[in-house]
Amino acid sequence: MKRFNKIAIIGVGLIGGSIGLAIKNKRLAKTVVGICRRKVSAKAALKAKAVDIATLSYKKGLKNTDLVIIAAPVGRIVEIAEKVAKSSDGSLILTDVGSTKEKIVSHLERSMPNHIEFVGAHPMAGSEKSGVSAASKNLFKNSICIITKTKKTDEKAFNEVKTFWKKLGTSCKILSPKDHDDFISFVSHLPHVAAIALTNAANPGSLEFASTGFKDTTRIASSNPNLWHDIFIANKDALLRALSDYRAALEGIERSIKTGNTTALIDLLKRAKTIRDSLN
Amino acid sequence: MKRFNKIAIIGVGLIGGSIGLAIKNKRLAKTVVGICRRKVSAKAALKAKAVDIATLSYKKGLKNTDLVIIAAPVGRIVEIAEKVAKSSDGSLILTDVGSTKEKIVSHLERSMPNHIEFVGAHPMAGSEKSGVSAASKNLFKNSICIITKTKKTDEKAFNEVKTFWKKLGTSCKILSPKDHDDFISFVSHLPHVAAIALTNAANPGSLEFASTGFKDTTRIASSNPNLWHDIFIANKDALLRALSDYRAALEGIERSIKTGNTTALIDLLKRAKTIRDSLN
């Protein structure tokens, strides 16, 4: 892979900051610039050494940039991409790290000008923590990064984004935006809904008896509310389908408990154990 | 606390084995005997050094025993207690480690003969692993042990069981059997149902994208199917009530996503975050 001249990261929080640290660690670009919304974030990004330069100006940040990574909440990715289109003129590859893909990719494939090639990406790493102070150069190591591909995706840009994420230590998987949203609703968005509902449903008196089981199951209920609001809304259709499947699975267990159907209940428990055991 | 002459542990698996190791580590008894169902379990208990003596005979195991701990699945506790009653004549304290309490305690308070004082207990520690080979003398360290108390509970026996669990490193909490079952249904049994349903609902194609979020949320779906079948059935009433509250919490989130009600959705996310953040 060629070394990039300048990579711009828009939004230098946990994910953007970790990307910056990893780029610098792997020397994948001559310069890493962070484009921030507020002065305090720019200062924090510099302090964490996640970027070489931090600026609030898109014009300045995008000058001579060959790769731009939008590391903002899904609800803001499209508006940021359009600001990138207006503030740049040299050709560049644009990618994102959004947890939902169909709406973002189809919108940007229509709206981006010729000098910008957009490739959707979703590195599957994170933390219930947030902010550049929690960033780590190893956040993506041994994790999965999904790169989306459609009929309109530029082959060269796609390969560069894929190679970039490989260099950051991820295993890259290729999916259509729709398959991405369907699959991720089951393994990420639905578990968040389940964890939030478990936490909110718990009788307050019961919480002092919470042990590792409850704590592990609900860990992700501590995630950033605004971020997850955006994700739930952006992936609404796939998430509502997954929720409906989840409700059916819950009802199956509930019915077998209510009727004391030992065979059915043991079958459901064994099925879950077999699937879950296969994941480690 | 007086040192016990002989403590018998009936069922030397993960929990029973860890109790044996902890008793020996803390020198709480002159002898620890394991009463096992099968020769192979007796051998494994001895090999793990979880007990000093292992036997298949209740008569032999219970001779001169002052404390008996039933560490068997909840579905078997009552029948084992009745076997203890038949196979012993000296006075002894009987306790258990069952994850449900109301049915067990009310049954044994009626059926135990005068020479046996029963005190219900539930150490809130465990693992998705099972068997004496996974036992550890530190399993209970810094965990919670719930001891149940009713009008019929003998004060002296209650205090001895409480002191015993304190010596094993747990923080003891006192609850009525009904409160125990209600509270534990929320923080233990319901999360198991949720994890099993999440695992079973997941689109098979999605599993290769499972990351830490999914893995943590579903870890306990790997638990022993027979053990959890028994727990779900034994705590049926409280669990069905908790499931109904859980369904309402899920529906609240689902409705706010469906209607795009940002205020309601953010409120639910924030509420969960506040509660979950308070637990660490």
Interface residues (C-beta under 8 A of the other chain):
Chain A: M124 A125 G126 S143 I144 I146 K173 D179 D182 F183 I184 S185 F186 V187 S188 L190 P191 H192 V193 A194 A195 I196 A197 L198 T199 N200 A201 A202 N203 G205 S206 L207 E208 F209 A210 S211 G213 F214 K215 D216 T217 T218 R219 I220 A221 S222 S223 N224 P225 N226 W228 H229 F232 I233 K236 L239 L240 A242 L243 D245 Y246 R247 A248 A249 L250 G252 I253 E254 I257 K258 G260 T262 L265 I266 L268 L269 K270 R271 A272 K273 I275 R276 D277 S278 L279 N280
Chain B: M124 A125 G126 S143 I144 I146 K173 D179 D182 F183 I184 S185 F186 V187 S188 L190 P191 H192 V193 A194 A195 I196 A197 L198 T199 N200 A201 A202 N203 G205 S206 L207 E208 F209 A210 S211 T212 G213 F214 K215 D216 T217 T218 R219 I220 A221 S222 S223 N224 P225 N226 W228 H229 F232 I233 K236 L239 L240 A242 L243 D245 Y246 R247 A248 A249 L250 G252 I253 E254 I257 K258 G260 T262 L265 I266 L268 L269 K270 R271 A272 K273 I275 R276 D277 S278 L279 N280
